[in-house]
Amino acid sequence: MPKATLKDFPYDVLRILLEMMNGDDVAHLLCTCRTLFGLINDEAIWQEHCARYGVTDRALFSDATYYEIYSEVLHKYGPVLGLWASDNPYIGSIFEFRLDSDVHGLIGEAWKLWRPSTQEERVGDAAETPRLPTYRMLLTITLPATSEPRRA
């Protein structure tokens, strides 16, 4: 049986199929044979998957490839991006996970809403006076540091 080469695969059709798949399935498919494995570093494939999370250019992650951005940050932590709130309104916290250019990665923040702790605070003027939530930065997630540049 003759050995398959990359020329045997119609690249445009393959790209359309890879765009329809999630990142796990793309990685598994590209690892099925040596010929397809040659596409693992194809930036166009991973750029499409990064765009699903709002990363359309590499300015946020200065020297990383789209493959590294997707595999190291977005695949692992992308599903938590956005606002998260407690099921109990006005007594829980609000969490936000977003991509931030200042830290070159993902940050997590929390706003703790004020909750009366004593009976005196629950009645009277104190209960009617709104208070601002307190802000707290929870975490930052960036690409791991490397001793050499990521791109040639």
N, C-alpha and C positions, 0 to 999 in steps of 0.2 A: 504494500500500500504506500503510495507516495506521501511524503511528509508535507503537511499543510504549512503555508507561509502566510504572512500578513496580507499579501496581495490577493489571496484566495477569499478573504473576508471583505465584503463591501463596507467600507468604513462609514459611509453616510448612514446606512441602514443600522449598522452596529451602534453608532452614536445615538440614534433615535431610540433604540432598545435600551441602551444604558441610561438615558435620561428618564425613562419610565420606571426604572428600578430604584430601590433604595440603596444606600451606600454599602450595607452589608452584602447585598446580593451582587452588586457590581464587583466588590473585592473578591467574593467567592467565584464568580464567573471568570474574572481575569486570572485567577490562580488555577484554572482547570487545565491549561496547557501552556507550553512555553511561548507559543505564538501569541496568544492573547495576553500573557503576562508582560509582553513587550509594551502593552498599552497602559500598564499600571501607573506610569509616570506621565501620561498624557494630560497636560494641564487643562485642556478644554473639557474633559470629562469631569474633573474634580471642580472646575470653576462653576459648572452647572449645578453641582450639588451644594457648593458654598452659597450660591445665589439664593437657594431656597431658604437660607437663614439670614439673608440680607447682606451678605458679604459679596459685594460685586467688584471690589478691587482689593489689592494687597496692602493698602495704606495702613490699615489697622494692625496688620501683622507685618512689620517692615520688611524682613528678609526671608520670609517663609514661602514655600510653594503652596499652591492650592491643595495639593494632596496632604501636606503637613497640616495646614489649617483645618482641613476637614477631619483628618484622622486623629489629630491630637486634641482638638478643642470642640469642633462643632458636632462630630459624631457622638462624642461622650456627653457633652453638656448642652448641646443645642436644644434638646426637647424641653429644658427648663426655662428657656428665654421667655420673658414676658412678665406680667403681673400675676401674683398669686395672693389670694385672700382667704381668711378663715371662713368657715361655714357659719360662724356666729358673728353677725354684723355688729360693729362698734365695740367689740370686746377683745378681738384678736389682734393680729398684726397683718400688715400688708408687706409682701416681699416682691422685689423686682430684680430680675436677672437680665442684664443687658450687655451688649458689646460696647466697650468704651475705648476711645482713641488715646486717652491719657495713660492708661495702664497697658495698652496694646493687648487687650484680651477681654475676658468676660468678668463682670463684677456683680456681686450680689449685695443688695441693700435691704434693710428692713425699716419699716415705720411702725413703731409700737403705739397703739392707740391708748389713750388714757382710760383707765377703768377705776371707778370709785372703790376704795378699799375699806372704808369704814362706813358705819351707818350714818354718821354726820355728813359725809360726802355724798351719800345717796339721796338725801333730802335737802330741801332748801335751795339757797342761791348757788351753792357749789355744784349741784346736779344740773342746774340750768346753764351754767357757764361753760361754753365749749373750750377745750384746751387743744393746743396743737400736738400732733403726734411727735414722739421723739425719734430721731434718725439714728441709725446704726449701720455702719458698713460691716457686712458679714464676711465676705471673701473676695479674692481676686484669683482668676485662673488665666495663666498665660502659657505660651509655648515654653517647653523646657530649654534652658540655655545650652548652647553648643560652643565648643572651643573653636570651631571653624565655620565659615559662612555656609548657610544652607544651600544657596544657589551658586553656581559657577559664574 
